[in-house]
């Protein structure tokens, strides 16, 4: 069951995105998300973030280093990532 948005998950305290302007994670149509993805790739909780986005079927923004189109392409809408 997804964590309600008003109750942060334990892993969120370690997320790099907490220290960056939120606008970076929600680029306007046509803007690049490379800077956000670069930061995500350095984040210690990138996998947890991606899993949460897939679980909640996030339709907007950069989550776990992937934008909506990338998440859909890699996992399909409403999919769950298989972790080892």
C-alpha positions as CSV (number, residue, x, y, z in Angstrom):
1,X,0.0,0.0,0.0
2,X,1.5,3.4,-0.9
3,X,2.6,5.8,1.8
4,X,0.2,8.8,2.0
5,X,1.8,11.9,0.6
6,X,1.6,13.8,3.9
7,X,3.5,11.0,5.7
8,X,7.1,10.9,4.4
9,X,8.7,7.5,4.1
10,X,11.8,6.8,6.2
11,X,14.1,6.9,3.2
12,X,13.0,10.4,2.2
13,X,15.1,12.0,4.9
14,X,18.2,10.8,3.0
15,X,17.1,12.0,-0.4
16,X,19.3,14.6,-2.2
17,X,16.2,16.2,-3.7
18,X,15.2,17.6,-0.3
19,X,18.1,20.1,-0.6
20,X,17.3,21.3,-4.2
21,X,14.7,23.6,-5.7
22,X,11.6,21.4,-6.3
23,X,11.1,23.0,-9.7
24,X,14.2,20.9,-10.9
25,X,12.2,17.7,-10.5
26,X,9.2,19.0,-12.5
27,X,10.6,20.5,-15.8
28,X,8.2,22.2,-18.2
29,X,7.3,20.4,-21.4
30,X,10.3,20.5,-23.7
31,X,12.8,21.2,-20.9
32,X,15.5,18.7,-20.2
33,X,15.7,16.6,-17.1
34,X,19.4,15.8,-17.3
35,X,20.4,17.9,-14.3
36,X,17.8,16.2,-12.1
37,X,18.8,12.8,-13.4
38,X,22.4,13.6,-12.7
39,X,21.6,14.4,-9.1
40,X,19.4,11.3,-8.7
41,X,22.3,9.1,-9.9
42,X,24.3,10.4,-6.8
43,X,21.4,9.9,-4.4
44,X,21.7,7.1,-1.8
45,X,17.9,6.3,-2.0
46,X,17.4,6.4,-5.7
47,X,16.1,2.9,-5.8
48,X,13.6,3.5,-3.0
49,X,12.4,6.7,-4.8
50,X,11.9,4.9,-8.1
51,X,10.0,2.0,-6.3
52,X,7.7,4.5,-4.6
53,X,7.0,6.4,-7.9
54,X,6.1,3.1,-9.6
55,X,3.9,2.0,-6.7
56,X,2.1,5.3,-6.7
57,X,2.0,5.4,-10.6
58,X,3.5,9.0,-10.5
59,X,2.5,10.6,-13.8
60,X,4.7,13.8,-13.5
61,X,8.2,14.6,-12.5
62,X,11.6,13.0,-12.1
63,X,11.6,10.1,-9.7
64,X,14.5,7.7,-9.1
65,X,16.3,9.4,-12.0
66,X,13.6,8.7,-14.6
67,X,11.0,11.0,-16.1
68,X,7.4,9.7,-16.8
69,X,8.2,8.6,-20.4
70,X,11.3,6.7,-19.3
71,X,9.4,5.0,-16.4
72,X,6.6,4.0,-18.8
73,X,9.1,2.7,-21.4
74,X,11.1,0.7,-18.9
75,X,8.4,-0.5,-16.5
76,X,5.0,0.1,-18.1
77,X,2.2,2.1,-16.5
78,X,1.4,0.9,-13.0
79,X,4.3,-1.5,-13.0
80,X,6.5,-2.5,-10.1
81,X,10.2,-2.7,-10.4
82,X,11.7,-6.1,-9.6
83,X,14.5,-5.7,-7.1
84,X,17.0,-8.4,-6.3
